[in-house]
Amino acid sequence: MLILAPSVCGLFKWRQFEPEVILLAVGWYLRFSLSYRDVEELLAERGLHADHVTVWRVLVQSSKKVGARTQAP
């Protein structure tokens, strides 16, 4: 089980999915150059059913936050 710092969990406050799921989806999307539908299928294989538009919204919002946090000095 992945335990995230409170500062990281705060980035995803009021989201539909848990922070761990969001980070997993963002990681897949960015690392493997997957499409939104591919990420949707990977989540569905793990029992998380989300439409590709929902995946798109979450990835657009979250990838900006994750990118800003990883590039900060």
C-alpha positions as CSV (number, residue, x, y, z in Angstrom):
1,M,0.0,0.0,0.0
2,L,1.3,3.4,-1.0
3,I,1.2,6.1,1.7
4,L,1.4,9.6,0.4
5,A,2.5,12.7,2.3
6,P,-0.3,15.0,3.4
7,S,1.0,17.7,1.0
8,V,0.6,15.4,-1.9
9,C,-2.9,14.3,-0.9
10,G,-3.9,17.9,-0.7
11,L,-3.2,18.3,-4.4
12,F,-6.1,15.9,-5.1
13,K,-8.6,17.1,-2.6
14,W,-12.2,16.9,-3.7
15,R,-11.5,14.6,-6.6
16,Q,-13.6,11.6,-7.6
17,F,-10.8,9.1,-7.3
18,E,-8.2,8.4,-4.6
19,P,-4.8,10.2,-5.0
20,E,-3.0,6.8,-5.5
21,V,-5.3,6.0,-8.5
22,I,-4.8,9.5,-10.0
23,L,-1.0,9.2,-9.7
24,L,-1.1,5.7,-11.2
25,A,-3.1,6.9,-14.2
26,V,-0.9,10.0,-14.7
27,G,2.2,7.8,-14.5
28,W,0.9,5.4,-17.1
29,Y,-0.1,8.2,-19.4
30,L,3.1,10.1,-19.2
31,R,5.6,7.2,-19.1
32,F,4.1,5.0,-21.8
33,S,2.5,7.6,-24.1
34,L,-0.9,5.9,-23.8
35,S,-4.1,7.3,-25.1
36,Y,-7.0,8.2,-22.7
37,R,-8.9,5.2,-23.9
38,D,-5.8,3.0,-23.1
39,V,-5.7,4.4,-19.6
40,E,-9.4,3.8,-19.3
41,E,-8.9,0.2,-20.2
42,L,-6.1,-0.3,-17.8
43,L,-8.2,1.1,-15.0
44,A,-11.1,-1.1,-16.0
45,E,-8.9,-4.1,-15.8
46,R,-8.3,-3.2,-12.2
47,G,-12.0,-2.7,-11.4
48,L,-12.1,1.1,-11.7
49,H,-14.7,2.1,-14.4
50,A,-14.2,5.6,-15.7
51,D,-15.1,7.1,-19.0
52,H,-12.3,8.3,-21.2
53,V,-13.5,11.9,-20.9
54,T,-13.2,11.5,-17.1
55,V,-9.7,10.2,-17.5
56,W,-8.9,13.1,-19.8
57,R,-10.2,15.6,-17.2
58,V,-8.3,14.0,-14.3
59,L,-5.0,13.7,-16.4
60,V,-5.1,17.3,-17.6
61,Q,-5.7,18.7,-14.2
62,S,-3.3,16.4,-12.3
63,S,-0.4,16.2,-14.8
64,K,0.0,20.0,-14.5
65,K,0.2,19.7,-10.7
66,V,2.5,16.7,-10.8
67,G,4.8,18.4,-13.3
68,A,5.0,21.5,-11.3
69,R,5.9,19.6,-8.2
70,T,8.6,17.5,-9.9
71,Q,10.3,20.4,-11.5
72,A,10.4,22.6,-8.4
73,P,13.9,23.0,-6.9
